[in-house]
Amino acid sequence: MRADRLVATLLLMQARGRVTAAELAKELEISVATARRDLEALSTAGIPVYPQPGRNGGWSLLGGARTDLSGLNATEAQALFLLVGPAASVAPEAKAALRKLVRALPDTFRADAEAAAEAVVIDPARWGEHTKERPEMVRHLQDAVVRRVKVRLRYSGRGRAESERLVDPLGLIDKDEIWYLIAGTEKGQRTFRVERIKEAELTEVRAERPADFDLSEAWSRVVEEMEQQRSLMAATLLIEERFLWVMQDRHGRHVEVVGPVEDGRIKLRLTAPTPLMIAQHLAGWGGMIEVLDPPSVQAELARLGKELATRYSGTV
């Protein structure tokens, strides 16, 4: 979690007074580029972190080396706690850590820092649902990531038989309540959907972690690859302008507005992996949309319409 790294970076700087991006990267086991971005993020947030050029340069915290947070003023403390506060709303451990950080602040602006930490709350539950507990498998894998040990997985891929593999766990991702494990394997870095992991046995063998590995960057590459796969087929369609927001809300980046046409409708470009999937997305719109191309999507819509008409023709 980036908020954890920012706090760790700040505490490390207060303990040492001055660090280089390379030293920070080695200490936190992140890439130099990530360490530099974290330092710049602290500076942008208003915390007195600034670079010093030269042979003996690096990044310093204004006020010198300290072992607590008393070197921050009220505005700087608020900036820090606004960064880490949202994590505390969903993680009891983060809330406990945040309380300890607050106690390290001077009394004069402790109340303002507490208010900043509580200014944002993350509610992961959808309307009408209870808050979901983090899956036990996720906790198990998280322990493996923190301990840096290899894990023996029994995994069932989509449409494939179960397989067993020994992996180096690198990090976990929660995307829209679906958890993924990024891990190193003998065939390179792979992404595993946690709900398909049938069993995970932590070993005592030390896991290998690339020195330049950055979880957020790795996940960005995974997302980009997945989005490309989901955009293999494109269809051009017309829709009334008043329904544009619905289409954009449902399909996000897979909808591109081409522009208006003479009759007042909007021309869109919708992408998906296959013609059938595009047709399935559009079938419920009925006559409110018109597909201009390709013929493969038009044919799938016609087939779906015929199937529905055949099944339900006797019910009207």
C-alpha positions, 0 to 999 in steps of 0.5 A, spaced: 500 500 500 503 506 497 500 510 504 504 505 508 510 506 504 510 514 504 509 513 512 515 509 512 519 513 508 518 519 512 519 516 519 526 513 515 528 520 513 526 523 520 531 517 523 537 519 518 536 526 516 538 525 509 537 519 504 538 518 497 533 515 492 537 509 492 538 508 499 530 508 500 529 503 495 534 498 498 531 499 505 524 499 502 525 493 497 522 498 491 525 500 485 529 507 485 524 510 480 518 508 485 522 511 491 523 518 487 516 518 486 514 517 493 519 522 495 516 527 490 509 525 493 511 527 500 514 534 497 507 535 493 503 534 499 506 539 503 511 535 507 518 539 508 522 534 504 526 537 499 532 534 494 539 537 495 544 536 489 551 534 489 556 528 491 553 528 498 546 530 496 540 526 497 533 528 500 532 531 507 527 533 511 527 540 514 528 540 521 533 535 521 533 528 524 528 526 529 525 519 531 518 522 532 513 526 528 514 533 532 518 536 526 512 537 522 507 543 523 500 543 523 499 544 515 504 538 514 501 533 519 494 534 516 497 533 509 500 527 511 494 524 515 489 526 509 494 521 505 494 515 510 487 516 513 482 513 508 486 506 509 484 506 516 477 506 514 477 499 511 483 496 515 483 495 523 491 495 523 492 501 519 487 505 524 491 502 530 498 505 526 494 511 525 493 512 532 500 511 534 502 516 529 497 521 532 500 520 539 507 522 536 504 529 534 505 535 539 499 537 542 498 543 539 495 541 532 494 533 534 486 535 534 487 538 526 491 531 524 486 527 527 480 531 523 484 530 517 485 523 518 477 522 519 476 526 513 475 521 508 471 514 509 472 508 504 465 504 504 467 498 500 460 495 500 455 496 495 448 499 496 443 493 499 449 489 501 453 488 507 461 489 508 465 483 505 470 480 510 477 479 506 477 472 504 481 468 508 485 466 502 487 473 501 490 473 508 494 467 507 497 469 501 498 476 504 502 473 510 506 469 504 508 476 501 510 479 507 514 473 509 517 473 502 517 465 502 515 461 496 508 458 495 505 452 493 499 453 489 493 448 487 490 452 481 484 451 477 484 456 471 478 458 467 476 452 463 483 448 465 484 442 469 487 443 476 495 444 476 500 445 482 506 450 481 511 453 486 511 461 485 514 467 488 508 471 491 510 479 489 503 482 491 496 482 491 491 486 488 483 488 490 480 490 483 472 491 484 472 486 490 476 481 486 482 479 488 488 477 484 495 475 486 501 477 482 507 472 482 513 470 479 513 463 476 518 459 472 515 462 466 515 469 468 511 473 472 503 471 472 497 473 475 492 469 479 485 470 480 485 468 488 478 465 488 481 460 483 486 458 488 484 451 491 490 451 496 496 455 498 501 452 502 507 456 505 514 453 504 520 455 508 524 457 501 525 464 501 522 467 495 525 471 489 523 478 488 526 482 483 530 489 485 526 493 481 519 490 482 513 495 483 506 492 484 502 498 482 507 498 475 506 491 474 498 491 475 498 497 470 501 493 465 496 487 467 490 492 466 493 494 459 494 487 457 487 485 459 483 491 456 487 490 449 484 483 449 477 486 451 477 490 445 479 485 439 472 487 436 469 494 435 462 495 433 459 502 430 452 504 433 447 510 433 444 512 440 439 517 442 444 523 446 440 522 452 442 515 453 449 516 452 451 516 459 448 510 460 452 506 455 458 510 458 456 508 465 456 501 463 462 500 458 467 505 461 473 506 457 470 501 452 465 506 449 468 511 444 464 517 442 465 518 435 460 524 434 453 527 432 449 525 426 444 529 422 438 526 425 441 528 432 443 521 435 450 520 437 455 515 433 459 510 438 464 505 438 463 499 442 469 494 443 469 487 446 472 480 445 467 477 440 462 479 436 457 475 440 459 479 446 457 486 443 451 483 441 449 480 448 451 487 451 446 491 446 440 486 445 437 489 451 436 496 448 432 493 442 430 498 437 433 504 441 440 503 438 442 501 431 448 497 429 451 500 423 457 495 422 460 490 422 456 485 419 458 479 424 455 483 430 448 485 426 448 477 424 449 475 432 443 480 434 439 477 429 440 470 431 439 472 438 432 476 436 430 470 433 431 465 439 428 470 443 422 471 438 421 463 438 421 462 445 416 467 447 412 468 441 406 463 444 406 468 451 403 474 448 
